[in-house]
Amino acid sequence: MDRQADQRIERELDRGEQLLWFGQPSLGVKLHLPDLVLLPMGLLLTSFGIVIHPVALRNGWEPDNILGSLPLVLVGVYLLGGRWLWDAKRRARTVYAVTDRRIILVSGIFRTRVRSIDLRTLGDLSFIERRNGKGDFLLGSDAWGLSCLIGTGLPLVTSLAPPLLESVDQARHVYEIIRDAQHREW
């Protein structure tokens, strides 16, 4: 954990609040299950957008009509690779903390976003542990089932889904810290 990430958490702590754990999600590019659909969709949109230009020029279409396919190309390129870069950058700028009072998520590429979940009022806590010891924590109810799409780099999904601690190292240990903190006397 670098010093900048450490400072981002320290800045959010209240007076007398005890830091129990802090960390970051795994860094780098990650593949997710929805990529099985998003990759072909990106390839289709990009291909269609690129192919339509020469055809449109040969058929004498106006430049204004040809520009209509530009959004297809941009969305296709984003689905093919841009969203992985966006997701990797988002995770690199994300820091998590568990204190004796709450769970703190600090994130944001262009501006800092802080989410604070009080341990006393935390409803559902879902925990998924993988064989390598990493895990994901869903903090609250996911009525729309959006949490499985968070790592896809689709910004709207990320903002609508419940808070998630993703790809946390030593996830079982972090889970026990959260549960212990929830059961402390207030």
Phi, psi and omega in degrees: 000127182278164184297325180297318178296319178300317180293324179297326178282314181305322180298333184268350183285139175278162177299129178083357180281133184260123178281122181261328181195147168212153182190186180228159172290165176302144182262167178095182182279135180232141173268144179231161181304318179297347177297336178298334177261318186291325179297307178299324179296318178296319179296318179296312181296316180296313180299314180298315180296323181284319182291327185291334182297306179297323178296316181295321179294319179295326182272004175078026178292152176287150178303327178298321179290325180293324179297341178297336179274350180302317176301326177298316180296314181297315178295318179298315179296320177298316180292328180287323184206331184298326182290331177291320177295318178299314181295318179296319178294319179299315180292327178294334181259016182249137178225140179243153174212147171240126178244182178288353183240330190201172172251132184242132174239122177244124182211180176126134178268311182262332177215155183278132176240127180244127174242135181232124181243115180292130182293332180289330184252005178297119180284251181288141172231106179258138184228127177238121181250131177266168183299332182278004178092349176280158180201170179238144178237122175261120186259088181120184183272138179250071186300327182267355180070031184276344186299331180289346181259001187298315182284004183279353180079021177263103189304322181297321179297315181300322182281336182268336183285156176295161181302144183221131168263112186250146176050052180274129175291150179049052187299322180299318179297316179295320178301316179295322177298315180297312181298317178298317180295326178294328185265005177289157175287137178261000000 
